[in-house]
Amino acid sequence: MSANVETMFSAVKTPWHRLGVVTEDVLTAQDALVTAGLDWLVKLEPVHFTTQQGEIQNIADKFAVVRETDESCYGIVGNRYTPVQNLDAFNFMDTLVDSGDAKYETAGSLNGGATIFIQMRLNTVLDIDDDVIPYMLLTNSHDGSGALKIIMTPVRVVCSNTLRMALSSKTANQISLRHTKSITNKIDEARNVLGLTELFYDSFSETVNQLINTEINKRVYDELIDKMFPLPEYDKDDTTKIRQYNNVNSIREKIRGNWVVEVDNGVENGWGLLNAYNSYELWQQFRRGAKTESAKLEKQGNALIYSDSTLTSNVAKELIKL
């Protein structure tokens, strides 16, 4: 297992299927908790220091967040901080959609357990030719660095892309919950913000169908690639300009290759072109510091969880204008 990914599971078709435990299908919350290696608790311990006189001095209203199984300390928090246990996070997801069914496709811990992630498949049916299905992604930190976040995300099954885009001002696709109250008190708030009344996915479905009906010809393709990745000046006598030109041209070729795959699959429209860019952004983009295939896959997975897919969002905005 690579350095930042401590433990995890994923179903066969998920992007991270080469890391962690691989299952044949989605799991229930309890099975996912155990299989992902998340069946542990954190506790709050008082913080103190030793004075020059050798006395133990407690620090008022400060606590260390410690994992019970191995005493790993994740961070220092204030007295208002309330830990959200991994089991509570799974239960929250189940309660949010009123289900105890097998829905979990991937879950795990990063950075020694300081961050955990859970991805659930939803039952909502999108009227876009079964090309995408809806997911809900939860991330939570045990080090006090951030809130618990839940993100609605449509995931394309064919190439395992995750499209996290704010497609409409009418809807929100994520909510952040601070560690100050019992998480169970936030169910209704989360439902309303995430649009589990179908607002988010109705909006997404409408936008995707608009992209499906958008014809992409050579002019549109060239104008978009030139706007996203304009080729720099080429000077055969300047090694820096040659390198810059080759780097950008390499990106353009990767996107073009993805587009050819989309066209061959019969998706010669705005939706296919959007996925060509998204495939590049998630799985082909250069990852600084990734010297091995495992490290590259890990960084891609981290991008899947944390990235807002800026390139994909910008491309979507341009395509919607057509």
Residue, then its C-alpha position, 0 to 999 in steps of 0.5 A: m500500500s502506498a504511503n498516504v493510503e493507509t487502508m481501503f476497499s473498492a469494488v472492481k469497477t472503481p478507479w482505485h481498483r488496484l489499491g487495497v481490498v477489491t470486492e466483487d460488488v458494493l457493500t453494506a455500511q457494516d461490511a464496508l466499515v470492516t473491509a476498508g479497515l475503518d472499524w476503529l474509534v478516536k478519543l480526546e485526551p487532555v494536552h499537557f506539558t512538563t515545566q522546567q521544574g518537572e511538573i505536569q501542566n495541563i493546557a486548558d481547553k485543548f485536547a489531542v485526537v487519538r486513535e484508540t487502536d494504536e494511540s496515533c495522535y492526529g491533531i490538537v483541538g479545542n473544547r468545542y470539537t466533537p469527533v465524528q466516528n467512522l461508524d457514525a459517518f457510515n450511519f449518517m450516510d445510510t440515514l441520509v438516504d433512508s437505506g441500509d442496503a449495499k451501496y458502498e463502492t469505496a472507502g478508506s483512510l489516508n495519511g495514517g487515518a487522519t482523513i477518511f473517505i466513503q463513496m455511496r451509490l444512490n438509487t436515483v435514475l438519471d434520464i441520460d441513457d444510463d451513461v452516469i449514475p449518482y454518487m455521494l462522497l463523504t470525507n472527514s478529518h480526525d486532525g481538526s483541520g477541516a469539517l466533514k464534507i458530503i459531495m453529490t457527484p455524478v460518476r460515469v460508469v464507462c471510464s470511471n470519471t468523476l464529474r464534480m461541477a457546480l452546474s447550476s446556481k439553483t443547486a448545491n452539490q456539497i455541504s460542510l458540517r463542523h465538528t461541534k454537534s452530534i452529526t445526527n442533528k444535521i440530517d435534515e439540513a444535509r438533505n436540504v442543502l444536497g438537494l436529495t429531493e432530486l434538485f441536483y440531479d434534475s439539474f445535472s440531467e438537464t445539463v448533460n442532455q443539453l451537452i448530448n444534443t450539442e454537435i461538436n465539429k472540427r471548428v468547435y473542437d479546435e476553438l475549445i482546445d485553443k482556449m483551454f491549452p493555447l500552443p506557446e510560441y515555438d522557437k527552434d533556437d530556444t530550448t525553454k520554448i521548445r520544452q513548453y511547446n512540447n509539454v502543451n502539445s502533449i496535453r492536447e494530444k492526450i485530450r485528442g486521443n480521449w476524444v477519438v475514443e469517445v467518437d468511436n463509442g458513438v459519443e460525438n457530442g458535447w458530453g463526449l468532449l467533456n469526458a475527454y477533458n475529464s479523463y485527462e484531468l483525472w487520470q492523465q495529468f502530470r502528478r508532481g512527485a509521483k515517481t512510481e505507478s503506485a504513487k501516481l495512482e494514489k495522487q490520482g485518487n486524492a484528486l478524485i476526492y479533493s479536486d474540484s475538477t477546475l478544467t472540467s468545470n471550465v470546459a463544461k461552461e464553454l460547451i453549455k454556451l454553444 
